[in-house]
Amino acid sequence: MNPTRQRRLTIVIIVLVAVIISAALAVYALQQNMNYLFTPSQVQAGEATHYKTFRLGGMVKQGSIQRSSDSLKVTFTVIDASGAMPVEYDGILPDLFRENQSVITTGHMDNGRFVATEVLAKHDETYMPKELKDAMTKAHAGKHIDEAANQDKPQP
C-alpha cells in the first residue's frame, strides 16, 4: 500500500470513529432528556422503576387537594381506572388546576409518592393530551368503562 492510500485510509477511519462517537453521545443525551408518560396503575405495576424522571398523568381525585398554610406545598392524588398515586408539589399551580380534571405532572418517585417539579392542567373540558388518552384507553381496556360517562362535561 502506497503512502497516499495509507494516509487517506487513516483519515477515513478517524472521521468514521468521530462520527460514531458523536452519534453515541447524541443518543445518550436524548435518552437522558426523554420523559415517558405513565398512569398511576402503570407506576404501581412497576413499569416506571427504570426511569429517574417521568410524567404521571390522570385525573385529580375529588377531595384530595391539601395545601400547606405556610408554604406553596400542595399534595393531591392522581387517579386512573384502577390506580391512585399521591403527588407532592412545591410551587404555583396552573389556574385551571382543580379536582376531577386531567393533569400531567413531571417529576420522580420518592418513598412511594411522586414528587412533581411541574404540573400541567388541561385547558378546556374537551382537551386531553394524546399520550394520556392512549394510556388511559389502554388502562381501561377490558374493564367496560364508558369514558363518555366519566368525563365531567357540562350539559346544555
ChimeraX attribute file (.defattr): number of C-alpha atoms within 10 A of each C-alpha:
attribute: neighborCount
match mode: 1-to-1
recipient: residues
	/A:1	5
	/A:2	6
	/A:3	8
	/A:4	9
	/A:5	10
	/A:6	11
	/A:7	11
	/A:8	11
	/A:9	12
	/A:10	12
	/A:11	12
	/A:12	12
	/A:13	12
	/A:14	12
	/A:15	12
	/A:16	12
	/A:17	12
	/A:18	12
	/A:19	12
	/A:20	12
	/A:21	11
	/A:22	12
	/A:23	12
	/A:24	12
	/A:25	12
	/A:26	11
	/A:27	10
	/A:28	11
	/A:29	11
	/A:30	10
	/A:31	10
	/A:32	11
	/A:33	10
	/A:34	12
	/A:35	15
	/A:36	13
	/A:37	19
	/A:38	21
	/A:39	29
	/A:40	26
	/A:41	19
	/A:42	17
	/A:43	19
	/A:44	16
	/A:45	11
	/A:46	10
	/A:47	12
	/A:48	21
	/A:49	13
	/A:50	8
	/A:51	14
	/A:52	11
	/A:53	21
	/A:54	22
	/A:55	23
	/A:56	28
	/A:57	28
	/A:58	28
	/A:59	21
	/A:60	26
	/A:61	20
	/A:62	14
	/A:63	11
	/A:64	14
	/A:65	16
	/A:66	12
	/A:67	14
	/A:68	10
	/A:69	8
	/A:70	6
	/A:71	9
	/A:72	12
	/A:73	15
	/A:74	17
	/A:75	19
	/A:76	21
	/A:77	22
	/A:78	29
	/A:79	23
	/A:80	21
	/A:81	17
	/A:82	13
	/A:83	16
	/A:84	19
	/A:85	23
	/A:86	17
	/A:87	24
	/A:88	21
	/A:89	21
	/A:90	16
	/A:91	14
	/A:92	11
	/A:93	16
	/A:94	13
	/A:95	9
	/A:96	14
	/A:97	16
	/A:98	19
	/A:99	17
	/A:100	17
	/A:101	21
	/A:102	27
	/A:103	24
	/A:104	23
	/A:105	23
	/A:106	20
	/A:107	20
	/A:108	19
	/A:109	17
	/A:110	10
	/A:111	6
	/A:112	11
	/A:113	14
	/A:114	26
	/A:115	20
	/A:116	22
	/A:117	15
	/A:118	16
	/A:119	19
	/A:120	16
	/A:121	20
	/A:122	17
	/A:123	15
	/A:124	11
	/A:125	12
	/A:126	9
	/A:127	10
	/A:128	18
	/A:129	13
	/A:130	9
	/A:131	13
	/A:132	20
	/A:133	14
	/A:134	12
	/A:135	19
	/A:136	20
	/A:137	14
	/A:138	12
	/A:139	18
	/A:140	16
	/A:141	11
	/A:142	8
	/A:143	10
	/A:144	7
	/A:145	12
	/A:146	9
	/A:147	10
	/A:148	8
	/A:149	8
	/A:150	9
	/A:151	13
	/A:152	11
	/A:153	11
	/A:154	6
	/A:155	4
	/A:156	3
